Amino acid sequence: MTVSHAVEDAILGGERRSDGLWVHRGRLSVGPAGSPPLGGAPYSSGDINANRGDGTGVYYFAGKGDKYLYWSGSGFQLVGGPLQFTPAANTVNTLLGNYRQAGGWSVPAVNQWYESNAQVSVTTTGRTIRADASGALFSATAGAYIYVGLMTDGAMTFDSVTATTIPAANGVVPFGFSCYWTPLGGLHRFSIALYSNVATSSGFWNGVYTHLWITEQKG
């Protein structure tokens, strides 16, 4: 005798149980049927569809009512614990290029921003860029002030990211900064920019390395 699914559902109360391995080689849809293209899921064998019939759906985990992934109709909510993942290499941050030299460099004139020799030319994809810079500033003149900024393609991106006053003649002061922005995708030249009120021997000290790292943020 063959029992219809309607009768079987009435007998079992809509619940079916298995104490062993249950293999289903087709599509599995839980909830009211939908209409293609948005409501016709699942589409292929191995697909699972959770459909409450109102544009939402929930997957529960570990048999607990407080551990679930919920689609609200406009966004996902993961409830009951953090999302943990191991990204593949270069999928979160990518170092596009860096500058590292110990040669000194001085501004050619006073009271104007100048693009220094600390430059990195790289191709970006339109994502957020992080620039990290460090080194030491030097001046032969006591009391000279030096501002440090960042240029993109020879134009100021951030002026006065940091600044210092040289305390004594031939004095040296370390500097460092990080900044973020999103240039258009394409080939760009990023550089450390300097501004000083003294043009003679005011700039990077040649006793340490000057660094500039350009990293693209992908996460």
N, C-alpha and C positions, 0 to 999 in steps of 0.2 A: 504494500500500500504506500502510495506517495502522499506526503503531507505538504500542503502548500506553505510558502513562507508566511502568509497572513495568519494561517492557523498556528504555525509554529511560534510566531511572535506572540500570539495570544496566550499560548501555553507557557512559554518561557518568560513572558512579561517583557519581551523586547531585548532580553539579555542572553548572550551566548557565551559560554565559558570553555576554556581548554586548559588541561593540565599538562599538555605536552607542547611540542613544536607545531606552530601553526604557520604554514607557508601559503601566502597569497601571491600569485604571479601576475595578477592584473592590477587595475587601478582600485584605490580604496577611497571612498568618499563618505564622510560622516556628517550628516545633517541634510537639510532640504536640497533637492537638486537645483542646479542653477542653469542659466541659459548662456551659451557662448556669446561673445568671447570672454567677458569678464567673469561670468558665473558658471562657466562650463568645466572648470577644473575638477578633477585631475585630467591631464591630457594624455599621458603615456603610462605604460606599465611601470609600476614602482612608485608612482606619484601618490601622495596622500593629501586629501583635502579636508580641512576642518571648517565647516560652514554652519553658522547659527541661523542663517536665513535672513539676517538683518545687516549684512555687510561686515560682520565681525567673525572672529574665530579664535579658539583657544587650544593650546596643547599643554596638558598637565604632565608633570614628571614625578616619578617615585611614589605614585599613588597618593600624593598630598595635594590638598586644595590650595596651599599657599606657595606652590612651586610651579609656575606656568609662564608660557609665552603667549601674549595676548595681542591680537590685531584689533585695534579700536575702530577701524574704518579709515583712519587718517595717519596712524603711526603704530609702531611696535612698543610694547611694554614687557620688559623681562622682570618678573617678580619672584622674590625668594632667594636671590643670590647674585653675585657679580658675574659678569661675562669675562671669561678667561680665554685667551687665545695666544698662539705662538705665531707671530707673523713671519713670512718668508723674508729672506735677505733683501734689503733695499726696497721694502714695500712701505715702510713708515718714514724713514729719513734717508736721504741720499746726499753724501758729500759730493758736490759738483766740482769743487776745485779749491785750492788754497795757495797762499803766498807765504813764503818763509825765507827771509833774507836778513843778514846781519849788517848790510850796508846802511850808512846814515843817509839822511836826506833833509834838506833845509828849504823853507819857503823862499821863493824868489823875490817877494816884495811884501810890504807890510799891509795889514788891515784888509785882507782879501782872502777868500777861500781858494785853495789850490788843491788840485788832484795830485796826490803823492805818487811815488813809484810803487807803493804797495797795492797792486792791482790783480784782479782775477777775472778772466774772460771765460764765460761758460754759457751754455744753452739751457734755458729754463723751460718749463712746461705750463706756466701760468699758475702754479701753486705758491703757497707762502714760502718765502725765503727767510732764513735766519743767517745773519752775519755776526761772526764772533771775531773780535780783534784784540790784540794785545801787543805790548812793546814798552819802550821807554822814551821819554821826551827830554830833549837837551837844549840848552841855550848858553852861549858864551856871555850873555848879559844877565846880571842879577835883576830879578823883578820882572823879567819878560813873562808875558802870559801867552799860552798856547791853547787853542781850542781844537778839539778833535771831532770829526763828523764822518759821514759816509756819502759817497757819490755813486750814482748809477749813470753810466754812459756820459760821464763828464758833467752831470748836473747834480745839484745837491738833493739828496734824499732825506737825510737827517743832519741838521747842523747842531753843533754844540752838544753832542751826545755825552761828552765829558770835557773837562778843562783843568788846567793847572797853572800855577805861578811858579817859576823857577826861583828857588830861595836864594841862590848864590851864583856867582859867575861860574860857568862850566858845571852847573848843577844838573842832576839827572832825577827825573820823577817817573815812576812806572804808570802805565795806563792800561785800561781794558774796558771793553763794552760788548754788549749783545743787543741786537735790534731785529725786528721782524717787519716785513712788508710783502706785498704781492705785486710784482711787476708783470707785465704782459709776457706771454711765452715768446721765446726767441733768444737770439744771441745778445748777451749783455756784458758790459764791463763794469765791475764793481771795484771800488777803490776807497782807501782811507783818505780823508781830506783834512788839511791842516790850515789853521788861521793863526797869525801871530802879529803882535805889535812890533816885533823886532825881526828884521830880515837876515841879519848876519848870523849864521850858525845857530838857527833856531829850527828845530824839527825832530826827526828821529835820531836817537843816539845809536852810534855804530857799535857799541859795546855789547849789545844783546840782539837777539832776533826780533824782527817785527813780523807779526803773524796776521793773516786774514783768512778765515775759513768761510766758505759759502755753502750752506746746506739747504736742500729743498725738503720741506715738511710735507709728507704724503699721508700721514695718519690723521 
